Amino acid sequence: MDKDKLLLDVALNLRKLSDSLMAYVDAVIATPPCDENIKEEPTESVKVETDEDLKKKKEKLVLEARAILGTKVTAEAQELIRSYGVQNLSKVDIASFEDLISKAKELTDAPK
């Protein structure tokens, strides 16, 4: 009878092991992968500005700067443009326009 009891204990232990393995498998299936080596795609798309985009942006900035500079004393406006190392507004580097526009707003208004 000891042999039968021993076999029954082994069978019960195998059953418990089987239940534990099934619970583990269910947990693994339900859990998303968390491998650090998996690279996720960025959630935001990165917009690359094309030459055409930059050209349109610069045209818009030139028009804005011209509108502001047109209301200022001409000599001061020309001096501001030259401070960027160019003779005319369209030659100013696109990266400098925000600074140029803020400085242009500070210039003296032309007499009316």
C-alpha positions in Angstrom: 0.0 0.0 0.0 2.9 2.3 0.6 3.7 2.0 -3.1 0.1 3.0 -4.0 0.2 6.0 -1.7 3.5 7.1 -3.1 2.2 6.9 -6.7 -0.9 8.9 -5.6 1.3 11.6 -4.1 3.4 11.7 -7.3 0.2 12.0 -9.4 -1.1 14.8 -7.1 2.2 16.6 -7.3 2.2 16.3 -11.1 -1.3 17.7 -11.2 -0.3 20.7 -9.0 2.8 21.2 -11.3 0.6 21.1 -14.3 -1.8 23.6 -12.9 1.1 25.9 -12.0 2.6 25.6 -15.4 -0.8 26.5 -17.0 -1.2 29.5 -14.8 2.3 30.6 -15.8 1.6 30.2 -19.5 -1.6 32.2 -19.2 0.3 35.0 -17.5 3.0 35.0 -20.2 0.5 35.1 -23.0 -1.5 38.0 -21.3 1.7 40.1 -20.6 3.0 42.3 -23.5 6.7 41.9 -24.2 9.0 44.1 -22.2 12.4 43.4 -23.8 14.7 46.4 -23.5 16.2 45.5 -26.9 12.9 46.0 -28.7 12.9 49.5 -30.2 9.5 51.1 -30.3 8.5 53.4 -33.1 8.2 57.0 -32.1 4.6 57.9 -31.4 4.9 61.3 -33.0 5.9 61.6 -36.6 8.9 63.7 -37.2 8.4 66.2 -40.0 11.4 66.8 -42.1 11.3 70.2 -43.8 12.0 70.0 -47.5 13.6 72.8 -49.5 10.2 73.8 -50.7 8.9 74.1 -47.1 11.9 76.2 -46.1 11.4 78.4 -49.1 7.8 79.0 -48.2 8.7 79.6 -44.6 11.3 82.2 -45.6 8.9 84.0 -48.0 6.4 84.3 -45.1 9.1 85.6 -42.8 10.4 88.1 -45.4 6.9 89.4 -45.9 6.4 89.8 -42.1 9.7 91.5 -41.7 9.0 93.9 -44.6 5.6 94.8 -43.1 7.2 95.7 -39.9 10.3 97.4 -41.4 8.0 99.4 -43.7 6.7 101.3 -40.8 10.1 102.2 -39.3 12.7 104.8 -40.1 14.4 103.7 -43.3 18.0 104.3 -42.1 17.5 102.3 -39.0 15.8 99.4 -40.9 18.7 99.3 -43.4 21.2 99.3 -40.6 19.4 96.4 -38.9 19.5 94.4 -42.1 23.2 95.1 -42.6 23.9 94.0 -39.1 23.1 90.4 -40.4 25.9 90.8 -42.9 23.7 91.3 -46.0 22.5 94.2 -48.1 18.9 93.2 -48.5 16.3 91.4 -46.5 15.9 88.4 -48.7 19.5 87.4 -48.1 19.1 87.2 -44.3 19.5 83.6 -43.1 16.2 82.0 -42.2 17.4 81.1 -38.7 17.9 84.8 -38.0 14.5 86.0 -38.9 12.8 85.7 -35.4 15.6 87.8 -33.9 15.5 90.3 -36.8 11.7 90.7 -36.5 11.9 91.2 -32.7 14.6 93.9 -33.2 12.6 95.5 -36.0 9.6 95.9 -33.7 11.9 97.9 -31.4 13.0 100.4 -34.0 11.6 104.0 -34.2 8.4 104.4 -36.1 8.7 106.5 -39.3 6.9 109.9 -39.0 3.5 110.0 -40.6 
